[in-house]
Amino acid sequence: MDIGVCVASHINDIDYVVQAERLGYSHAWLADSQMLWSDCYATLALAADHTNNIKIGTGVAVSGTRPAPVNAAAIATINALAPGRTFFGVGAGNTAMRVMNQPPHRIREFDHYLATLQPLLRGEEAQMDPLTTGSKAPAPIRHIMPDAGFVNFKDPIDLYVSGFGPKSLALAGRYGDGAVLAAPANAGAFDAMMFQINEGARAAGRELNPEEFYTTALTTMVVLDPGEAVDSARVKAECGAMAMANVHYAYDQWRNFGHQPPGVMREIWPDYCALLESYPAERRHQRIHAGHNCWVVQEEEQFLTADLLQATAMIGEQQDLVHRLRALDDAGLNQVMILPNFDTRYDVLNRVGRDVIAGLNN
């Protein structure tokens, strides 16, 4: 089981990725959300220059904010700086789009986007698709000067497709070298995800090799001290932002599609909705994602229940976490990447490295 780190891209904090490499983290996934953080590619370029072994890439890039050839050229540029250790994660990007009051790509658009992107990442010719670009007709495109050092397609760039629902998981099976998943609660939940991925692969005439198709789950992790409560002040300070990001996403799904929140949120739902609805409707899209995956704004701290924290993060004492990770490893999950609160990110990085990564290796 690999342990990676998802990074809220910060142009002045490359030392965080450097420290992750020192501690044995396998991957650094730099998040892409233009109205929240630094540009992910600028940050990746610095990370490439300051590291030697850790795999680096987008975690995940957003299809709706950059045409496929732009993303392909950008990650191939990083691959020129970090040959052989660059990967490309991509998703429809709920937060990156919703914070601009724009919808993320629907499944059909995302499907067409991936069809264009996949060959471009290999340096091959693709069709510029009108569905995702607004152009009048398809056009054959490829990078026309790939051999002058501008980009690197000679070293493979693995494509990891983010999928949290059956249709997007199927697209991961259709196009991806791997998938980025919501953290499965257990081996059975992971098996259900893989079923959808394999169904998508078969529909496209692919047969996935489980030894080669790489799966990564996004969560965060808190190592409890003996006897510590799962909703202690320290736990909230280390994983509360991930918990609230899940609430933000659930509100977007309810607001835009009428989807009911998960059961673990029903207790807080009326008060949370009332809080957001106290903000002007024309700017509410900005307020929904306040502090997104970095910190919990003060007025939302009341919603961090023990049940919510446990449902959205891996929280447990060292041996419990190692046991849970080994069970997921046995089921076939290849990696868990963690995204801790911003202010405590080094504390979490160091503790998980010392207790969990070391524990898995013993």
N, C-alpha and C positions, 0 to 999 in steps of 0.2 A: 504494500500500500504506500503510494507516494502521498506526501503532504505538501501542498502548495499554498501560496498566499495570493489573495486578490487584493489589489492595491488601488485605493482612491488616488488616481494619478496626481502627483504633486511635484512640480518642476524643481522645487527646492528641498526635496526629501529623498534623493536617490540613495542615501545611506540606508534607508529602510530595506531596499532590495539587496543592497550589499550585505546587510546583516542577515537577511533571509538565506542568502547563499552560504554564508559562514556557518549557519546553524543546520544546514542540510536540507532545506526546503528544495523541492524538485523544480517547481515552476513559480514564476511571478506573472500574474495575470493583471495587466494594467487596464483599469476600467475607462470606458469612453462615455463621457456625458458632458457635453460642451458648455452647459449652463450651470454646472456644478463644480467641475474640477479643471486641472490643467489639461492641455491637449495631450492625448495618450501617446501620439507618435513622437512628439518632442521629448516627452518623458522617457519613452522607450529608447530613444537614441542615446540619451545620457546613461540610462541603465545598461545598455549594451556596452558603452565605453568603460563603465566602472565595474563590470563583472566578467567572469571567465567561463563559468560552468552552468549556472542556473539557466533553465529554459525560460525565454521571455516572449511575451506576445500580448495580444489584446484580450481583455477579459470582461466583457466582450465588446467588439466593435459593433456599431449600429448601422443597419442596412439603410435606414431612411434618411440619414444625414449626409452620406457620401455615396456617389455612384460606385458601382462595383469596380470599375477600373481605377478609381482614385484610391479605394481601400487596398486593391491588389498592388498598386505601385508603392503605396506607403509601407505596407508590411514587407514587400520585397526590398525596399530601401533599408529597413531594419535588418533584414536577412543579409545584406551586404556588410553590415557592421558586426553581426553576430551569426556567422554562417553555421548552419547545422544545429542551431539551438533556438530558432525562431519559429513560432507557431501563430496561427490566426484563428481566434475565436470570434464568432459573429452571431448576432441575434437581432430580433426586430426592435428591441430597445424601448421597453415601456416607459421608463423614467425619462430617458433622454428626449423622447418625443413629447410625452405628456407635459413635461415642465415648460414646453413651448406652446402648450395647448394644441398640439398636433397629434393625430393618431399614429401609432406605429404601423408598419407594414402589416397588412392582412396576409393570411396564409398564401393566397394565390400570388400576391406581389413578392413575398419572401421566396417562394418557390422559383419564380422567374429570376429573381436577383441571384440566387444560389447557382442557377443554371449558367448565368453569365460569369459569376465569380470563379467557379471551380476550375475551368480551364485557364483563366487568367493567372491564377496562383501557380500554375505549372509553366507559365511562359508560353502557353498555347493561344491559338486564336479562339475568340468567342464571338457571340452575337450581342451587340448592344441592344437591349430589349426596350421597346417603346413603353411597355407597361410600367416600368420603374424609372424611366428617364424623361418621359414627356416628348420624346422624339417622334417623328412622323412615321418612320419605318425602321426595321432592324438594319444594322450595319455591322459588317465584320470588323473586329478590332483586335489588336494585340500590341504589346510593347514592342516598338520597332527598333530600339537600340539597347537590347538587353546585355550586350557583350562588352560594353565600355566601362563597366564598373558602377554605373548609375544604380543598378538593382542586381539582385541575385536570385535567379530561378534554378540554378544548378543544384543547390542544396534544397531538398524538399521543404516545403512549408505546409505542415499539417493543418487541415481545415477542421475546426471543431465547431459544430453547429449547436447553438443553445436551443433547448426545447423543454417546455414545462407542461405542455398539453399533448394529447395523442397525435394531432396533425403536425405539430412542429417536431415532435419526436420522430415521426415518420420521415420528415425532411432530413433529419440528421442521418437516418439510415440510408436515404436516397443519395445524399451528396457528401456526407462527412467522412473524415478519417477518424472521427470520434465525436462525442457529444458532451455538452455541458448541461447538467441536470440539477433540479432541485434536490436537496439532500433527502435520500430515502430513509424512512423511519426504520426499516429493517430489510432483510434479504428478500422477503416477498415483494415489498414495494419496488425494489430494484429490478426484480424479475419481471414485474408488470411493465416497467419502463422499457426494458430490453425487448419485450414482446412487441411493443409498438415500433421501436427502432427497426427490428428485424422485419416486421411487416412492410415498412416503408422501403427497406432494401429489396425485399423480394418483388414488390410491385415495380421496382425499377430494373429488375433483372440482376440484382446484386446478391451475392451470398457473403455475408460478413464473417470474417475470421475473428473469433473472440480473442485470439491472441494478439491481434493487430488493431482492432477497433478500440480506441482509448476513451474511457469514460471518467468524467470529473464531476463531483458534486459540490455545489456552493453552499456553505454554511459559515458558522464561526464556532469557536470552541473556548470553553472556560474550564480550567482544571481547578476543581474545588479543593480547598483545604479540608482536612478531616473534620467532620461535623458541621461544615459550613452550609448554610441554607442556599437553595437554588435561586432565591431572590434577594440575596444579600446586596448591600450597597456596592461591593466590589464586582459582583456578577453583573449587575445592571450597568456599571461603568465600563465593563469590557464587552458586553454583547447586547446592550439595550438598543443600540442603533440598528442592528440587524432585525431585532424583533419589531421595531417600529417601521422599518422599511417594508416588512411583510404586511403591516397594517395599511401603509400607504398604498401598496399594490392592490390589496383587497378593496380599498375605497375606490380606486380607479376602476376596478372591475364592476363594482356595484354602481358607480356613477355613470359609466358609459354603456354597460351591458345588462344591468339589473341582476348581476350574479350575487347571490347571498354570501356573506362572509363565512369563513370556516367556523366550526363550532367553538373553537378555542377563543374566538373574538366576540362571541355573542354577548357576553357579560358587559364588555366595554363599548359595544357598537353604538347604542343610542347617544351616550355622552360624547363619544368621539365624533359622530356625525354632527351633533349640535355644535361642537367646537368649530369644525371646519365651516359649517354653514353660517357662522357668525362673521366670516370674512367675505368681502365683496365678491360677487360671482365672477366678475370680469378678471379678477386676479387670483381666484382660488386655486387655479392650476399651479401657481408658484408656491402657495402655502402648503399644499398637500405634501410636497417632498422636502419640506424644510429639514435640514440636518441630515439628509438622506445618507444612510449607511456610514455616517461619520459621528454624529452625536444625537442625543435626544433633547429637543427643545423643552424648556422647563414646563410648559403647560401640557406636555404629553407624558411626563414622567408618571402621572397617575395611572396610565394604562399598562404599565409594565407589570403585569401579574405573573405569578410563578408559573401558571399554566402556559401563558404566552411565551415566556422565556424558554421553557423546556421544549415547546413545540417548534421553535425557530432556531435553536442553537444546540450544539452538543455540549452538555454540561454534566460533569461528573468527576469523581476522583480519578486519579491517574490510571489505576488498574481497570476501572469501569470503561474509560474512554478507549484504552488499548484493546480491551475485549470487544467493544462495539465495532471498532475499526477493523479488527481481524475478521469478524463475522461478515462485514461488508466486503472485505477483500476476498474471502472465501466464496462469496456470491458472485464475484467478478468485477466489482467496482475497482477502478485503477487508482483514483486519486480523490482526496478531499481537499478543497482549498478553503481557507478561512479569511474572513473579512471582519476584523475586530473594530470596535470603536476607534476613532481617530486619535483621541487624546491618550488612550491606553494601548495603542497599537504595539509599541515596543515591549511593554510588559507582557502582553499576550504572545507576541512572537517569540520572546525569550522563554517563557514558561512552557509553551507548547513544544518548542524545540528541545528543551531540557527534559521534560517529563514524557511527552507523547512520542516524538520522533525517536528519541533515545530508547523509549520503552518498546516501540515497534521493532527496533533493530536488535534488541536483546533476545 
